[in-house]
Amino acid sequence: MTDVTLALKSHRLRETIANFESAIVAYSGGVDSALVSELTHQTLGADASLIVTAVSDSLADYELESAQKLAETRGWNFRTITTSEMQDQRYLRNDGARCFFCKSELYTHLEHIATSEGFRVIANGANRDDLGDYRPGMKAAKNFEVRSPLLETDIGKEEVRALALEAELPNWDKPAQPCLSSRIPYGTHVTPEALKMISRAEKHLRELGFKECRVRHYGETARVEIPLEMFPIYNSLGTKTKAETGILEAGYQRVELDPKGLRSGNLNEALQPTP
């Protein structure tokens, strides 16, 4: 990636957003949607842009607080909405289509706002690298004709971070943070209790300094995923005891450290056909 290529893509990205004329951005709190939100705000102005974060049990409290703080700091026209995917049995049964039902619920709400308040476009933060993983939510976006300006201008994750740093977004290097339901293996029902346990356990690990972590929910067992290079720190004197104590206090009975380390989207492996 050269500076010239990045500058050209940045120009095309802004042009794409300008052509929206007015837009609602689905803002999850991650760097991708934060970049789209910032550029939409800059390009269209506050009156023609609305940045929306969906609030539900699958969004950790600390993630919501972080998203709100960034929106406030940047001066976005920001709003939260409450979504009801937890009332949809198709979502709760947690098969391979869970994300489709979640995003369909979100986009139904955003479509209503767009229609009632006169916004021409609904946009999200999907980028080129999202095409390399199982993303049923992208099918929902297509059904609702949601625009993905990063994807449309062939921008991948590395370029997103570079552009976010250029825009002085404080979360430019924030690790990916999928919704809490993604920690529950497919086929295991999603419950509010499980999501609260996951949220409490991961918050505890972050407070211990593990910026990148996942707590996979296997009933009474918490399987911790952290980067392999963090294993010596986790296993050091006192840290492992503190980590496990906090996770047990979150409601688990057992704690395991996944020997393969952190693998984003690794539960999707269960959806792959056996050779």
Steps between C-alpha positions, in 0.01 A plus 500: 500500500655832391411848619379582148268198493364580845447866409313400186279256689434763767390743228272241342358411842408861568348531153290191557371637829435844347278335242281363779376857559366390839568182697449297814810308610470179702775562756608202710785673683770329293757678287333416166164656575671779696693600188184496288321701768775761520529545124122511460482769766785695338367465146124540545484701820302435817161580349539250216661222704379288790727258684306221672610236750268209577470410869413147608623225732763401243682834534724523806445804721862610466472483120192722506672750729802512271283548190303781663814675619656499153179627339477781754866592462472520120176697506300252295123512473472185709213285621453165670212268424385185677478191285304186586691209349491334843126457451548317170518122546684471168778709650498326837533151354843611376541308178715621212249774413507679836676810366252523213208539740692746717590726207152468353360630828749788498437598139123483549535769767739709291277472193209633704708797617623566147147499363348713775785753521601522136845339489583363155755233593577251776872421520717259698869441564554179303841492331676283244645261758151412624453305178750243625287377792152360552280812524125429479440858612619615158208316342265699721675821390446405138131431564458850644719663231745621763807669356855402601723789391822333620423188305388698196835679488702178555630600842624226732570493873859622484391798291208568735742530791732727300213730404363497855842600634516775238158620618631496861240250615615369840376147427704464180686199647208352693486119471195349333218458750211291364176484695487291817279236338791404276666342807225237525550188284246449223216278615514627858213736573581865566374620838529834683669318789772356276566838340536665842748233609707550187492878537608491864778249433644692203480831684700344781769378259524843338545659841794264551657631179384246243383743234428221253302213646198279451317294759329218314192379683474123546229479763676503836841513332668819383761442230734797490661608175787748505788554254771236532760763588293588808512146642812563716329803658176311561686207654728717712490491877181652630351604166345163418346482848356852466368424150333176599358643822327779312365265234362265764337799671334577166305175541716226350602179677811423295758700305712369212767679297465409133846371396452629143465858613269770372336420165236745386195318370632156592151374592413536131715190443206295626299618198752375249418169326715206602733394211 
